[in-house]
Amino acid sequence: MLHLTGFGHRGNADPARAVRQDALLAAALLVVDVTVALTVGADGRRPDALGWTLLTAAHIPVVWRRRAPLAAFLAHVACVAPYHALDFNHTAPLAISMLALFTVAVTGRPLRTLLVGGGVIGLMLTVKFGQGAAEGTQALRAAGWIVAFIVLGVYVRVHGQYVASVVERAERAERTREEEARRRVAEERLRIARDLHDLLAHTITLIGVQTSVAAHVLAADPDRLDREAVARALDDISETCRTARGEVRSTLEVLRAPEYGGDGRGPLPGLDGLSDLVTGARTAGAKVETEIAVPTAGVPSAVGAAAYRIVQEALTNAVRHAGPEVTVRVALRADEWALRLTVTDDGVGDAGGSPGFGLVGMRERARSVGGTLEAGVREGGGFGVSAVLPLAGPGPVAVPMQADVRDLEPVRDDEAVRDDEAVRAPELERGEPR
């Protein structure tokens, strides 16, 4: 309805086009009012030259009714008041007067509309009743038209505000849905990146070590080839590949989730898979000691998955960077509210190398369940990782450092820091990547 009255899209309307439209409307109403003045003569006398001038001038301010509605209305009143005072045809300017009053009601606040309408009605009745009871009674009928157009204008204004609010809420809801969809996509991409990193880094490291073992056996003494050792190394490589293929398949099913339904996540790895990680590290040549006192049934799946991935990355780093025949100690324990894990080694600490995302991934895993993680070179040598993962959901936690990972020298990875800052995480400490 606002669109039909010229106020449907005031914020986006072209001002020049609005003036042209109102000029055409004023011209059309002038033709109608002139016709009424010439054909209806019972209510007042036919206008003379001054009357025609005042009647025509009363239509001109309506051209700017949308730009300055109240000023246009007052200018219209300034022209039409002497017209009525000279007792020219009172019906003739009725259409243009109602349009000007309707515009004030549509564009103004209810209080302003009430004051303007009350002022017009009061002035009209005062003048008419001063001329006699018959004139006053006739003015009451005109007052009814004034009230009707004011009520119509207020209704149109309220309806327009309601429609605008509905449209705004719909647009806001749509923007919220789009932002939520983008956020979920970003989170899923980050999760897939973490899973692929954890899986591929661990698997490739183990395969590299096992291949090196097989190559060493072949090159050490070709005349006395230990076929059993070579076969065992190749079997280990084959088993590692099969395990990796299964995990890659489960991870990539996320990308086909819309086709198959569900979230495509598949079963999350958990604490029951730690023994396989330890076996793989031992196969790669590391000496792994474990101290696990955690009832797997009481650990939430998300916390178990985070612990699994942290231990996986820590063992991978130890095998890759800590040097030959490294001893790694994995300790997990749970109290009433948190799972606490430490992974330490007695290797050469950080072996350098190209920047990676291992430490970032471990910290993200811990933060994803509301926990914290610290990692760095140990004061007495080697590398240590310590994490606290709440069992009752995310919450503020502190990492109480264990005796064997106390005084860690924090590490920093420039590329990892950029990725960490992208997820608004605390700044990584300075050092080299693991």
URKA-V721669 format. One record per pair of residues at least 12 apart in sequence whose C-alpha atoms are under 8 Angstrom apart, sorted by sequence separation. I is the first residue (numbers start at 0). J is the second residue. If there is no record, write none. Layout:
I:J
I:J
This chain:
5:17
60:72
216:228
217:229
252:264
329:341
330:342
372:384
373:385
386:398
79:92
216:229
252:265
314:327
328:341
329:342
372:385
373:386
385:398
60:74
61:75
124:138
249:263
250:264
328:342
329:343
372:386
60:75
123:138
124:139
213:228
249:264
250:265
327:342
328:343
371:386
372:387
385:400
412:427
59:75
100:116
213:229
249:265
327:343
328:344
358:374
370:386
371:387
385:401
411:427
57:74
58:75
327:344
370:387
371:388
410:427
411:428
412:429
57:75
326:344
327:345
370:388
410:428
411:429
412:430
56:75
57:76
213:232
310:329
325:344
326:345
369:388
370:389
385:404
409:428
410:429
411:430
412:431
57:77
212:232
213:233
325:345
326:346
368:388
369:389
384:404
409:429
410:430
411:431
412:432
57:78
75:96
325:346
365:386
368:389
383:404
409:430
410:431
411:432
56:78
57:79
120:142
210:232
365:387
408:430
410:432
209:232
210:233
321:344
365:388
369:392
370:393
54:78
75:99
209:233
271:295
321:345
322:346
368:392
369:393
370:394
383:407
53:78
54:79
120:145
270:295
321:346
322:347
368:393
369:394
370:395
371:396
373:398
382:407
29:55
53:79
209:235
210:236
320:346
321:347
367:393
369:395
370:396
371:397
372:398
72:99
209:236
317:344
320:347
321:348
349:376
369:396
371:398
377:404
378:405
53:81
54:82
71:99
72:100
314:342
320:348
321:349
348:376
377:405
378:406
29:58
53:82
116:145
313:342
317:346
320:349
321:350
348:377
377:406
378:407
28:58
116:146
206:236
320:350
377:407
378:408
68:99
72:103
205:236
269:300
320:351
376:407
377:408
26:58
50:82
310:342
348:380
349:381
375:407
376:408
25:58
116:149
206:239
267:300
270:303
285:318
347:380
348:381
349:382
374:407
375:408
376:409
25:59
61:95
68:102
69:103
205:239
206:240
267:301
269:303
270:304
273:307
280:314
284:318
306:340
346:380
347:381
348:382
374:408
375:409
376:410
57:92
64:99
68:103
268:303
269:304
272:307
276:311
280:315
283:318
345:380
346:381
347:382
374:409
375:410
25:61
268:304
269:305
270:306
345:381
346:382
373:409
374:410
22:59
25:62
50:87
58:95
65:102
112:149
202:239
267:304
269:306
270:307
273:310
344:381
345:382
54:92
57:95
61:99
64:102
68:106
202:240
269:307
276:314
280:318
285:323
286:324
288:326
290:328
291:329
293:331
343:381
344:382
22:61
268:307
284:323
285:324
286:325
287:326
288:327
289:328
290:329
291:330
292:331
293:332
343:382
344:383
21:61
22:62
284:324
285:325
286:326
287:327
288:328
289:329
290:330
291:331
292:332
293:333
343:383
21:62
46:87
202:243
284:325
285:326
286:327
287:328
288:329
289:330
290:331
291:332
292:333
342:383
343:384
21:63
44:86
45:87
46:88
285:327
287:329
341:383
342:384
19:62
21:64
43:86
44:87
45:88
341:384
342:385
18:62
43:87
44:88
109:153
199:243
341:385
18:63
43:88
100:145
104:149
198:243
312:357
340:385
341:386
42:88
43:89
104:150
339:385
340:386
41:88
42:89
101:148
105:152
235:282
339:386
340:387
17:65
40:88
42:90
97:145
100:148
101:149
104:152
105:153
198:246
339:387
39:88
100:149
103:152
104:153
198:247
312:361
338:387
339:388
101:151
102:152
105:155
106:156
337:387
338:388
39:90
97:148
101:152
105:156
337:388
338:389
14:66
36:88
104:156
195:247
309:361
337:389
338:390
308:361
336:389
337:390
36:90
336:390
337:391
35:90
36:91
195:250
309:364
336:391
35:91
194:250
308:364
356:412
359:415
34:91
355:412
358:415
359:416
33:91
306:364
354:412
356:414
6:65
32:91
191:250
305:364
306:365
354:413
355:414
356:415
359:418
32:92
191:251
305:365
321:381
341:401
343:403
354:414
355:415
359:419
32:93
321:382
343:404
354:415
32:94
305:367
32:95
305:368
341:404
317:382
28:94
29:95
302:368
28:95
301:368
25:95
313:384
209:282
205:279
209:283
358:432
205:280
208:283
357:432
358:433
208:284
356:432
357:433
205:282
354:431
355:432
205:283
354:432
355:433
353:432
354:433
351:431
352:432
351:432
306:388
349:431
351:433
349:432
350:433
349:433
302:388
302:389
302:390
299:390
298:390
201:311
205:315
197:308
201:312
204:315
200:312
320:433
197:311
201:315
204:318
197:312
200:315
204:319
316:433
7:159
1:155
0:155
1:156
1:159
0:159
196:356
197:357
196:357
197:360
193:360
